[in-house]
Amino acid sequence: MTAARQAEPASQPLVEMRDIRVSFGGVHAVAGVNIDLHEGEIVGLVGGNGAGKSTLMKVLSGALVPDSGEVFVCGERAHLANPREAKAYGIETIYQTLALADNLDAPANVFLGRELTIGVGSLDDSAMENATRGVMGRLNPNFQNFKTPVVSLSGGQRQSVAIARAVQFNAKILIMDEPTAALGPAETAQVRNLIRQLKEEGLGIFLISHDIHDVYDLSDRISVMYHGRIVDTVRKDDVDTDAVLGMIILGKRPGDVTQEELAALR
Amino acid sequence: MANVADTAPVPGETRTTTSAARLREALSATEIDVRLFGMLVALAVILIGFQLLDSGFFSPANMVTLAVQAIPVAILATGMVLVIVSRNIDLSVGSLTGIIAMTYAMLMTDWLPNVLGMGVDFPFRWLIALLIGIVVGAAFGALQGFIIAYIGVPSFVVTLGGLLSIRGAIWYFSNGAAVTRLDPTFQLLGGGGRGSIGELLTWAIGALGCAFVVFALWNGRRQRRRFGFPVRPVWAEVAIGALGCAAMLGLAAFANGNYLPPGLATQYAQEHGIVEPPGGLKVPAGFPLPVILLIAVTVVMTWIATRRRFGRYVYAYGGNPDAAELAGINTRRTILLTFVVMGILAALSAAVVAARLNGATLDIGNSYELYVIAAAVVGGTSFAGGIGTIPGAVLGAFVMQALSYGLSFIGVNSPGQNVVAGIVLILAVAFDTWNRRRAAR
């Protein structure tokens, strides 16, 4: 992993994951991964299906406890036994499967698990709606359906709700799993702008995506995973999309790829 | 649930001007839960239908009897909503009601006086018995809930086991005998002439209900104003307030149209130094205590379901268990608590049944689980999870009870009533499914 070290900026990382290992019944989904993330940085995490991207991020979000390995947040050893503990470290996740409760409305989803209360602990629905209107005004000004169950919303609107969920709670570290997969072109552009906006605000973002253009467009660094390992972590400016694609498909760093393999790719 | 008042009309959209559409617009402006409204209409249709078949049906005395009969199931149905919404089922509620009823009977006839030395004159014996019953219910619920939530045995299996074993355990409490003669104060929970709150208190409850409706409307409007959200048109607020008040006061007036039975009326006349007129004194009985209990349970359970974190988590889990888990909700604790709530409600339900019977038999609560589930489902609770309301389930219990009471009133026997109840259950859910699919399109 020496190459990863070279690509690292100097400041203390926001997140550092060391030698993470996860296996499911003998299959090494994540086999000894080191990765880090800094303030105001977007690290793209790419790889084919089953490369281990989502599994790795589940460890960081607390949804999965690794077999071994350590996670450091701002230099401190973090215990991430469940999503609640991860949220306490400012780690928020936007899941590929859009973890929304379909039968609840947008404010209920945004505040799920962290409801605002009033008086003797009763839910303060108006305050939650107000806060949701506030954050939605920033993310998606066209959004108006604050009282309907999210099941009746479009894909883009649902994605807005999912992102609002994370943004509302001043996340420091954001994990976005395929944030634009279900969106049309206009909505994709909107979400991309939003991701840049969040980066400007100093968040560290892990961006998981199949869409190499998404990643190349937004990321500062790109980590490529292949069969549970990190092939390489590179600065975006140092590589072109072809080199990244080569790593994704062949699982080899650009220098190690033979001319025949490259030819086979084309 | 549809809140159309919030969605601004799309510019350029052609506004429909048919009268049906205008009616729909007006209805949606009031933000009335259409489903609940439909249930009320169904209940009214059933009552009017039986009244047309037999003009003696819709009398205050009959309606009070009908209500008191529906109450044990209605109380349980409010809890069953939470259980079904969170994708579980509780088949043990009938047996649980039975064992707690027997507990009350044994407490008041044997255990309290003979074991704990609390004789007939001991103060608040009825309350002590009730509290012990609630603890027993909560404990059974917690045990079943623990096995379901933390060990992961399906609720169908756990509560089926509960249904069998708890029913069997009742036998050992009393060695197979029926136990009678409860505390006289406890008996009031069963309603009847003595267990009714009288004319004045009934009017007071009606007025309180009216005030509550007005307050709820005003508070809701104030909350939305606080943040400058769109509010209902004033005419809609006034219409709902007036309807709500009329309903509350109308119910009070109706309950006061039910008079004490002659024996009690004579006693009342003697106590108040009134000379009984020929043909007996007409003393309004007012709401029976179990009705007050049901109102309290419905209000509290609705509050828990809609205004408390616990309720929100129950619905979130029902809508998407993974989302609830990922949101950091302690889903196991939430599920366990739904069964604890169910156990507490079984204790309240058992109190009403035992008090009415003035004792307990081995078969109290037999097949209640079926009526309770039917009430919840007729009331709009979906087995897919995440959908269902407390007032809907209470109305569901009343619809089912009104049907069987009405059928027996016109002379249909018990098997015939079951045939109709079963068919109505299926039709109600079929209509609901069709209606939801239509609405989703």
Interface residues (C-beta under 8 A of the other chain):
Chain A: S61 A63 N82 P83 R84 K87 T93 Y95 T97 A99 L100 A101 D102 N103 L104 A108 N109 L112 G113 R114 E115 T117 G121 S122 L123 D125 S126 A127 E129 N130 R133 Q144 N145 F146 K147 T148 P149 S152
Chain B: M1 A2 N3 D6 T7 A8 Q223 R224 R226 F227 F229 W303 T306 R307 R308 R309 R312 Y313 Y315 A316 Y317 G318 G319 N320 D322 A323 A324 E325 L326 A327 G328 I329 G386 I387 A440
